């Protein structure tokens, strides 16, 4: 099999296979290509995305700072391991924050274990790779330094948190609001500075750096996200329409909030915490952004523990648990019926731990169960012999593709070949791909027919097979 010369118009086609693995271009292939492009001089570049730049979807420059790690092992597996280690490290600020508030090790260890057992954390981590999934440890460190009064460390930690994604500044505005209304000495100034810096960064990212200034990014060069809330935007006029719906038709909004799937989602998030975050007086305002973001959405993925969107809620929720327990111990819980605060606090923490074990057993990803999902599908925990053969063949096929050629891929095959400069969707992106790595089952009937005609005619594609036929 010879490498095509620059003047050659042939397309070398690797035999399409029915893959049994769950990786996709959307979104693992996207982020794998972003890491590759960033470390090779194109920050946030992505040939698979409209405009060839991730800013048409999200602005997450923290990935550029992390991209040197990609040199260790330049494949999609590296960023999956990075994500798992990153989000797992959040148990450290959870432990420290709890010990800071309660002054004891045992509750801190219990809450750290509860975080590791949390189903929404498992779902986000097991759904490909997403920059938003990386939010948990960053936000928990921010809240830890804020509670300690370590303002210098707090502001230093704000920097990578702001750089994580363009919409994170809105969440940090609620953190600043909490600092203002907490009435602790010096905190009001910290809160106002946090809000000011967050809003300035948000405006710069949206208006200057991204292709569309709209909050939902509805411009021609951007990927619109208004469809997350489309049922609440009947006139399709973006944030303005959403605000109009909330203010003028609250009954309609409440009808969309109090649906059975969202109630189940609410219970999955807060039952493992015994609903303690809502007893954290004053600081529970920080839940505001995440609750609005997820519970006003009408796209089911946004209010599902199987996706990354819960990352705007549960780090805050865990940070509020020790605050609530501290207030209960101090006798500041309304309606405590004269119960001893210390005993009540310990009883509620024990109830939360028991609920956490049960919910994780039923819906989490540590023990195999029917309910757990990582994204849209169940997680593959072990490969059958056939799947191992398919995966080995795919790896072999990818290794045969020369590094300097452009490659066309379909969604299921793309994450295996996304670590290169020129990789494109086939046949959607109108680029002269020199090689194709396809799962023909992903092609529509007309596309598959046209593709097979090109192969059969031999006037463009040249079919390149390995010695033995791949698994069917």
C-alpha positions as CSV (number, residue, x, y, z in Angstrom):
1,X,0.0,0.0,0.0
2,X,1.7,3.2,-1.1
3,X,1.3,6.7,0.3
4,X,-0.6,8.9,-2.2
5,X,1.5,11.7,-3.8
6,X,0.3,15.3,-3.5
7,X,-1.0,15.2,-7.1
8,X,-2.9,11.9,-6.7
9,X,-6.7,12.2,-6.7
10,X,-7.3,8.7,-5.3
11,X,-9.0,8.2,-2.0
12,X,-7.7,5.3,0.0
13,X,-10.5,3.6,1.8
14,X,-10.1,1.5,4.9
15,X,-12.6,-1.2,5.1
16,X,-15.7,-0.1,7.1
17,X,-16.5,-2.1,10.2
18,X,-19.4,-2.3,12.7
19,X,-17.7,-1.0,15.8
20,X,-18.8,-2.3,19.2
21,X,-17.1,0.5,21.2
22,X,-18.8,3.6,22.5
23,X,-16.5,6.4,21.6
24,X,-17.7,9.1,19.2
25,X,-16.3,12.1,17.4
26,X,-19.0,14.1,19.3
27,X,-17.5,14.9,21.7
28,X,-14.3,12.8,22.4
29,X,-13.0,13.2,18.9
30,X,-13.6,17.0,19.1
31,X,-11.5,17.4,22.3
32,X,-8.9,14.9,21.2
33,X,-8.3,17.0,18.1
34,X,-8.4,20.2,20.2
35,X,-5.5,18.9,22.3
36,X,-3.6,17.9,19.2
37,X,-4.1,21.2,17.4
38,X,-3.3,23.2,20.5
39,X,0.0,21.5,21.1
40,X,0.9,22.0,17.4
41,X,0.4,25.8,17.3
42,X,-3.4,26.2,16.7
43,X,-4.9,27.0,20.1
44,X,-8.4,25.5,20.4
45,X,-8.2,24.5,16.8
46,X,-10.5,21.6,15.7
47,X,-10.8,20.6,12.0
48,X,-14.1,18.7,12.8
49,X,-15.9,21.8,14.0
50,X,-17.5,24.6,12.0
51,X,-14.8,27.2,11.2
52,X,-12.1,24.9,12.4
53,X,-12.0,26.5,15.8
54,X,-13.7,25.4,19.1
55,X,-14.7,29.0,19.8
56,X,-17.7,28.5,17.6
57,X,-19.0,26.1,20.2
58,X,-17.2,26.9,23.5
59,X,-14.3,29.0,24.6
60,X,-12.2,27.0,27.0
61,X,-8.6,28.2,26.9
62,X,-7.7,26.1,30.0
63,X,-7.4,23.2,27.5
64,X,-4.5,25.0,25.8
65,X,-2.7,25.2,29.1
66,X,-3.3,21.5,29.7
67,X,-2.3,20.5,26.1
68,X,1.4,19.9,26.9
69,X,0.3,16.8,28.8
70,X,-0.9,15.4,25.4
71,X,2.8,14.9,24.5
72,X,3.0,12.1,27.0
73,X,0.7,9.9,25.0
74,X,-1.0,11.7,22.0
75,X,-4.2,9.7,21.8
76,X,-7.7,10.1,23.1
77,X,-7.0,7.7,26.0
78,X,-4.8,10.3,27.5
79,X,-7.5,12.9,27.9
80,X,-9.9,10.3,29.3
81,X,-7.4,9.4,32.0
82,X,-6.7,13.1,32.6
83,X,-10.4,13.8,33.1
84,X,-10.8,10.9,35.5
85,X,-7.8,11.9,37.7
86,X,-8.8,15.5,37.6
87,X,-12.4,15.1,38.8
88,X,-11.3,12.4,41.3
89,X,-8.9,14.9,42.9
90,X,-12.0,16.9,44.0
91,X,-12.2,14.7,47.1
92,X,-9.3,16.7,48.5
93,X,-11.0,20.1,48.6
94,X,-14.2,18.4,49.8
95,X,-12.3,16.9,52.7
96,X,-10.5,20.1,53.5
97,X,-13.6,22.2,53.3
98,X,-15.6,19.9,55.6
99,X,-12.7,19.8,58.1
100,X,-12.5,23.6,58.0
101,X,-16.2,23.9,58.8
102,X,-16.7,21.1,61.3
103,X,-13.2,20.8,62.7
104,X,-13.2,17.0,62.7
105,X,-11.7,14.4,60.4
106,X,-14.4,11.7,60.4
107,X,-17.2,13.9,58.8
108,X,-14.6,15.1,56.3
109,X,-13.7,11.6,55.3
110,X,-17.4,10.6,55.1
111,X,-18.2,13.5,52.8
112,X,-15.2,12.8,50.6
113,X,-16.3,9.2,50.2
114,X,-19.8,10.4,49.4
115,X,-18.4,12.6,46.6
116,X,-16.5,9.6,45.2
117,X,-19.8,7.6,45.2
118,X,-21.9,10.3,43.6
119,X,-23.8,9.1,40.5
120,X,-23.8,12.4,38.6
121,X,-20.0,12.6,39.0
122,X,-19.7,9.1,37.5
123,X,-22.1,9.9,34.6
124,X,-20.2,13.1,33.7
125,X,-16.8,11.4,33.8
126,X,-17.9,8.4,31.8
127,X,-19.5,10.5,29.0
128,X,-16.6,11.1,26.6
129,X,-14.5,14.2,27.5
130,X,-15.9,17.7,28.2
131,X,-14.3,20.8,29.6
132,X,-17.3,21.4,31.8
133,X,-16.7,18.1,33.6
134,X,-13.4,19.5,34.8
135,X,-15.2,22.2,36.8
136,X,-15.7,20.3,40.1
137,X,-12.2,20.5,41.7
138,X,-11.6,24.0,40.5
139,X,-14.9,25.3,41.9
140,X,-14.4,23.4,45.2
141,X,-10.9,24.9,45.7
142,X,-12.4,28.4,45.0
143,X,-15.1,27.8,47.7
144,X,-12.5,26.3,50.1
145,X,-10.2,29.3,49.9
146,X,-13.2,31.7,50.2
147,X,-14.5,30.0,53.4
148,X,-11.0,30.1,54.9
149,X,-10.7,33.8,54.1
150,X,-7.5,33.1,52.0
151,X,-8.4,35.8,49.5
152,X,-5.1,35.7,47.6
153,X,-5.4,32.0,46.9
154,X,-9.1,32.5,46.2
155,X,-8.4,35.0,43.4
156,X,-5.5,32.9,42.0
157,X,-7.9,30.0,41.8
158,X,-10.5,32.1,40.0
159,X,-8.1,32.4,37.0
160,X,-8.2,28.7,35.8
161,X,-11.9,28.5,36.8
162,X,-12.7,31.5,34.5
163,X,-10.6,30.0,31.7
164,X,-12.5,26.7,31.9
165,X,-15.5,27.7,29.8
166,X,-17.2,30.9,28.7
167,X,-20.3,30.4,30.8
168,X,-18.5,29.6,34.1
169,X,-18.3,33.4,34.9
170,X,-22.1,33.4,35.4
171,X,-21.8,30.7,38.0
172,X,-19.0,32.7,39.8
173,X,-21.3,35.7,39.9
174,X,-23.5,33.7,42.3
175,X,-20.4,32.9,44.4
176,X,-19.7,36.7,44.5
177,X,-23.3,37.3,45.5
178,X,-22.9,34.9,48.4
179,X,-19.8,36.7,49.6
180,X,-21.6,40.0,49.6
181,X,-24.7,38.8,51.5
182,X,-22.6,36.7,54.0
183,X,-21.9,39.9,56.0
184,X,-18.5,38.7,57.0
185,X,-15.7,41.3,57.3
186,X,-14.0,42.0,54.0
187,X,-16.2,39.6,52.1
188,X,-18.4,42.2,50.4
189,X,-15.4,43.7,48.6
190,X,-14.3,40.2,47.5
191,X,-17.8,39.5,46.2
192,X,-18.1,42.7,44.2
193,X,-14.6,42.2,42.7
194,X,-15.6,38.6,41.8
195,X,-18.8,39.7,40.0
196,X,-17.0,42.6,38.2
197,X,-14.1,40.4,37.0
198,X,-16.5,37.6,36.0
199,X,-18.8,39.9,34.0
200,X,-15.8,41.6,32.2
201,X,-14.4,38.2,31.2
202,X,-17.8,37.0,30.1
203,X,-18.3,40.0,27.9
204,X,-14.8,39.8,26.4
205,X,-15.2,36.1,25.7
206,X,-18.7,36.5,24.1
207,X,-18.3,39.8,22.3
208,X,-14.6,39.9,21.3
209,X,-13.3,36.3,21.2
210,X,-16.2,34.1,20.0
211,X,-17.9,34.3,16.6
212,X,-21.3,35.2,18.0
213,X,-22.0,37.7,20.8
214,X,-25.3,36.1,21.7
215,X,-25.4,34.2,25.0
216,X,-26.9,31.2,23.1
217,X,-24.5,31.9,20.2
218,X,-27.1,32.0,17.3
219,X,-24.8,33.6,14.8
220,X,-24.0,32.0,11.4
221,X,-20.4,31.2,12.4
222,X,-21.4,29.7,15.8
223,X,-23.1,26.6,17.1
224,X,-26.4,27.7,18.6
225,X,-27.4,26.4,22.1
226,X,-30.8,28.0,22.2
227,X,-32.3,24.6,21.5
228,X,-31.5,23.6,25.1
229,X,-34.4,25.9,26.1
230,X,-36.4,26.0,22.9
231,X,-39.8,25.1,24.5
232,X,-39.5,28.3,26.6
233,X,-38.5,30.5,23.7
234,X,-41.6,30.3,21.4
235,X,-40.5,33.3,19.3
236,X,-36.9,32.0,19.0
237,X,-35.4,35.3,20.1
238,X,-32.8,33.9,22.4
239,X,-32.3,35.0,26.0
240,X,-34.8,37.8,25.6
241,X,-37.5,35.3,24.8
242,X,-36.6,33.1,27.7
243,X,-36.7,36.0,30.1
244,X,-40.1,37.1,28.7
245,X,-41.5,33.6,29.3
246,X,-40.2,33.4,32.8
247,X,-41.6,36.9,33.8
248,X,-44.9,36.8,31.9
249,X,-45.9,33.2,32.0
250,X,-44.6,31.7,35.2
251,X,-47.3,28.9,35.2
252,X,-46.0,27.7,31.8
253,X,-42.5,27.8,33.1
254,X,-43.4,25.8,36.3
255,X,-45.2,23.3,34.1
256,X,-41.8,22.6,32.4
257,X,-39.9,22.6,35.7
258,X,-42.1,20.2,37.6
259,X,-42.1,17.2,35.2
260,X,-41.4,13.7,36.2
261,X,-38.0,13.4,34.6
262,X,-36.8,16.6,36.4
263,X,-38.2,15.5,39.7
264,X,-36.3,12.2,39.4
265,X,-33.2,14.2,38.4
266,X,-33.7,16.4,41.5
267,X,-33.9,13.4,43.8
268,X,-30.9,11.8,42.2
269,X,-28.9,14.9,42.9
270,X,-30.0,15.8,46.4
271,X,-31.2,12.6,48.0
272,X,-27.6,11.3,48.5
273,X,-27.0,14.6,50.4
274,X,-30.2,14.3,52.5
275,X,-31.2,17.6,51.0
276,X,-28.8,19.3,53.4
277,X,-27.6,22.0,50.8
278,X,-31.0,23.7,51.1
279,X,-30.5,24.1,54.8
280,X,-27.3,26.2,54.3
281,X,-28.8,29.6,55.0
282,X,-27.3,32.4,52.9
283,X,-24.8,30.3,51.0
284,X,-27.5,28.3,49.2
285,X,-27.9,31.2,46.9
286,X,-24.9,29.7,45.0
287,X,-27.1,27.0,43.8
288,X,-29.1,29.5,41.8
289,X,-27.2,29.4,38.6
290,X,-27.0,25.6,38.3
291,X,-30.7,25.2,39.2
292,X,-31.7,27.7,36.6
293,X,-29.3,26.3,34.0
294,X,-30.5,22.7,34.3
295,X,-34.1,22.9,35.4
296,X,-35.3,25.5,32.9
297,X,-33.8,23.4,30.1
298,X,-36.1,21.4,27.8
299,X,-33.4,19.2,26.3
300,X,-33.3,16.0,28.3
301,X,-29.5,15.7,28.4
302,X,-29.2,18.9,30.4
303,X,-31.3,17.5,33.3
304,X,-29.8,14.0,33.4
305,X,-27.1,12.7,35.8
306,X,-25.6,10.9,32.8
307,X,-24.2,14.1,31.3
308,X,-21.7,16.8,32.1
309,X,-24.2,19.5,32.8
310,X,-24.7,18.5,36.4
311,X,-21.2,19.8,37.1
312,X,-22.6,23.3,37.6
313,X,-24.7,22.0,40.5
314,X,-23.1,19.2,42.6
315,X,-19.8,20.8,43.5
316,X,-21.7,23.7,45.1
317,X,-24.1,21.2,46.7
318,X,-21.2,19.3,48.3
319,X,-19.6,22.6,49.5
320,X,-22.9,23.5,51.2
321,X,-23.3,20.3,53.2
322,X,-20.6,21.1,55.9
323,X,-22.0,24.7,56.1
324,X,-25.5,23.3,56.8
325,X,-24.1,20.8,59.4
326,X,-22.2,23.6,61.1
327,X,-25.4,25.7,61.3
328,X,-27.3,22.8,62.7
329,X,-24.7,22.1,65.4
330,X,-24.9,25.8,66.3
331,X,-28.6,25.6,66.8
332,X,-29.4,27.8,63.8
333,X,-31.8,25.4,62.0
334,X,-35.4,26.7,62.2
335,X,-37.8,24.0,63.3
336,X,-35.2,21.8,65.1
337,X,-37.8,21.2,67.8
338,X,-35.3,21.7,70.5
339,X,-33.1,18.8,69.5
340,X,-29.5,18.8,70.4
341,X,-27.6,20.3,67.5
342,X,-24.6,18.1,67.7
343,X,-26.7,14.9,67.7
344,X,-29.0,16.1,65.0
345,X,-26.0,17.0,62.8
346,X,-24.4,13.6,63.2
347,X,-27.8,11.9,62.5
348,X,-28.3,13.8,59.3
349,X,-24.8,13.1,58.1
350,X,-25.3,9.4,58.8
351,X,-28.6,9.5,56.9
352,X,-26.9,11.3,54.0
353,X,-24.2,8.6,54.0
354,X,-26.7,5.8,54.0
355,X,-28.7,7.5,51.2
356,X,-25.5,8.0,49.3
357,X,-24.6,4.3,49.4
358,X,-28.1,3.3,48.3
359,X,-28.4,5.8,45.5
360,X,-24.9,5.0,44.2
361,X,-25.7,1.3,44.3
362,X,-28.8,1.8,42.3
363,X,-27.7,4.6,39.9
364,X,-24.0,5.0,40.2
365,X,-21.2,3.7,38.1
366,X,-19.0,1.8,40.6
367,X,-21.3,-1.3,40.8
368,X,-22.8,-2.6,37.6
369,X,-26.5,-1.9,37.4
370,X,-29.2,-1.4,34.8
371,X,-29.8,2.3,35.5
372,X,-26.3,3.8,35.1
373,X,-25.6,5.6,31.9
374,X,-22.5,7.5,30.8
375,X,-24.1,9.9,28.3
376,X,-26.7,8.3,26.0
377,X,-25.8,4.7,26.5
378,X,-24.6,2.1,29.0
379,X,-20.9,1.9,29.7
380,X,-19.0,-1.0,28.3
381,X,-17.3,-2.6,31.3
382,X,-15.6,-5.5,29.5
383,X,-14.9,-6.4,25.9
384,X,-16.1,-9.6,24.3
385,X,-13.7,-11.6,22.1
386,X,-15.3,-10.2,19.0
387,X,-15.1,-6.6,20.3
388,X,-11.4,-7.1,21.1
389,X,-10.8,-8.3,17.6
390,X,-12.7,-5.3,16.2
391,X,-10.7,-2.9,18.4
392,X,-7.4,-4.5,17.4
393,X,-8.3,-4.2,13.7
394,X,-9.2,-0.5,14.1
395,X,-5.9,0.2,15.9
396,X,-4.1,-1.6,13.1
397,X,-6.0,0.3,10.4
398,X,-5.3,3.7,12.1
399,X,-1.6,2.9,12.3
400,X,-1.5,2.3,8.5
401,X,-2.8,5.8,7.8
402,X,0.2,8.1,6.9
403,X,0.5,11.1,9.3
404,X,0.5,13.8,6.6
405,X,-2.7,12.9,4.8
406,X,-6.3,14.2,5.4
407,X,-8.7,11.6,6.7
408,X,-12.5,11.4,6.5
409,X,-14.3,9.7,9.4
410,X,-17.8,9.0,10.6
411,X,-18.9,9.6,14.1
412,X,-18.1,6.2,15.5
413,X,-14.7,5.9,14.0
414,X,-13.5,9.4,14.3
415,X,-12.1,9.4,17.9
416,X,-9.7,6.7,16.8
417,X,-8.1,9.0,14.2
418,X,-8.7,12.5,15.6
419,X,-5.1,13.0,16.7
420,X,-4.0,14.6,13.5
421,X,-4.1,18.0,11.8
422,X,-6.6,17.2,9.0
423,X,-9.5,15.0,10.0
424,X,-13.0,15.7,8.8
425,X,-16.5,14.3,8.8
426,X,-17.3,12.2,5.8
427,X,-19.2,13.1,3.7
428,X,-20.5,16.2,5.5
429,X,-17.4,18.4,5.3
430,X,-16.5,19.2,1.7
431,X,-12.8,18.4,1.9
432,X,-10.8,16.2,-0.5
433,X,-10.0,13.5,2.0
434,X,-7.2,11.2,0.9
435,X,-8.1,8.4,3.3
436,X,-11.3,7.3,4.8
437,X,-12.0,5.4,8.0
438,X,-15.7,4.6,8.0
439,X,-18.5,2.7,9.5
440,X,-20.7,2.5,6.5
441,X,-23.7,1.8,8.7
442,X,-23.6,5.5,9.8
443,X,-24.0,6.7,6.2
444,X,-27.5,7.5,5.0
445,X,-28.9,5.4,2.2
446,X,-28.1,8.0,-0.5
447,X,-24.7,8.6,0.9
448,X,-23.9,4.9,1.1
449,X,-25.1,4.4,-2.4
450,X,-22.9,7.2,-3.8
451,X,-20.0,6.0,-1.7
452,X,-20.3,2.4,-3.0
453,X,-20.6,3.7,-6.6
454,X,-17.4,5.6,-6.3
455,X,-15.6,2.6,-5.0
456,X,-17.0,0.3,-7.7
457,X,-16.3,2.6,-10.6
458,X,-12.7,3.0,-9.5
459,X,-12.6,6.6,-10.9
460,X,-11.6,8.0,-7.5
461,X,-11.5,5.7,-4.5
462,X,-9.1,2.8,-4.3
463,X,-10.1,0.2,-1.8
464,X,-7.2,-0.9,0.6
465,X,-7.8,-4.0,2.7
466,X,-5.8,-5.8,5.2
467,X,-4.9,-9.4,4.5
468,X,-7.9,-11.0,6.3
469,X,-11.4,-9.6,6.3
470,X,-12.3,-7.7,9.5
471,X,-14.9,-9.0,11.9
472,X,-18.5,-8.5,10.6
